[in-house]
Amino acid sequence: MLLWVLAILVPAFLFYFALYVSRLEKKYTEPKIKITKNVFNLFAEWKIWKKVGHVLFPVLLLRLTINVIDSSIWTIGPLFSESLTYAGYLGGGAFMIAYTLPPIFVGWVVGHFVSRFGKKQTALSGLLVGSILLTLISVIHSPFVLLAIMFGTSFSFALAWPTISSAYADDIQSEPEYSQEIETVEDWFTNLGDTIGPIIAGFAAQYLGIAQAFGAIGIFGICTSLILMSHTPASLLLKKHMVKK
């Protein structure tokens, strides 16, 4: 177990140390930030939040689903890993390590997927493939196959995560006037997913069993991704006239 932890921490430490050193070599000038005071109108803000949420609902639902699944895995994953038995030094903790590793490396290749398939297809396909793999945990019992499944699940979700964040960044860049509203709605859906995910996972694990809970959560992700594939517009950019209607 210690070898697995060192295998993750040492490369990560060297990478961030090199990044820190390279940053010190560059001359840094603090950007000038112009602060403007605006009168907050709750009713007007609520109307904008509602319209922004309506326009961006496919992206928000995708964010909500990813966060529900991720928080569910972190809730029942450690419990499931405790029930696994591996040979030699490969302990049950390797199950969650397999879920933690891919996000470290996916950032180097996600740009290739986005440039080739687009943000919509990359995000939705990542959710779909990851959810399909997640359902297999409920029917497969081989520990090493489960490790591969968890690694593939994490890799797929890791493709969707930065793609969704990039879509929000594009919306803010295209319509900076509504940047605060976009960030507010995004944060609300993110926090909602992180809140209800453990609750759903807990109930599913109690009444279905831990392995079957993974399957149920995967089915939820599959259904959501298929619905979004047929109802999400090709362009995820927010347009000013959509909010002002």
MODA-V48646 format. One line per field, one symbol per residue. ss: DSSP state (~ for helix, > for strand, _ for the rest). phi: phi as a letter, one per 30 degrees, with the letter a starting at -180 (. if undefined). burial: + if it has 9 or more other C-alpha atoms within 8 Angstrom, else -. A space follows every 10 residues. Layout:
ss = ???
phi = ???
burial = ???
This chain:
ss = _~~~~~~~~~ ~~~~~~~~~~ ~~~~~_____ __________ _~~~~~~~~~ ~~~~~_~~~~ ~~~~~~~~~~ ~~~~~~~~~~ ~~________ ___~~~~~~~ ~~~~~~___~ ~~~~~~~_~~ ~~~~~~~~~~ ~~~~~~____ __~~~~~~~~ ~~~~~~~~~~ ~~~~~~~~~~ ~~~~_~~~~~ ~~~~~~~~~~ ~~~~~~~~~~ ~~~~~~~~_~ ~~~~~~~~~~ ~~~~~~~~~~ ~________~ ~~~__
phi = .ddddddcdd dddddddddd dddddcdccd ddcdccccdd cddddddded dddddceedd dddddddddd dddddcdddd dddcbbdidd dddddddddd deedcdedcd dddddccjdd dddddddddd ddddddddbc cdeddddddd dddddddddd dddddddddd ddddbddcdd dddddddddd ddddddeddd ddddddccjd dddeddddde dddddddddc bdddccddce ddddd
burial = +--+---+-- ---------- ---------- ---------- ----+--++- +++-++-+++ ++++++++++ +++-++++++ ++-+-+---+ ++++++++++ +++--++--+ --++--++++ -+++++++++ ++++++++-- --+-++++++ ++++++++++ ++++--++-+ ++-++---+- ++-+++--++ -+++++++-+ ++-++---++ ++++++++++ ++-+++-+-- -----+-+-- -++--
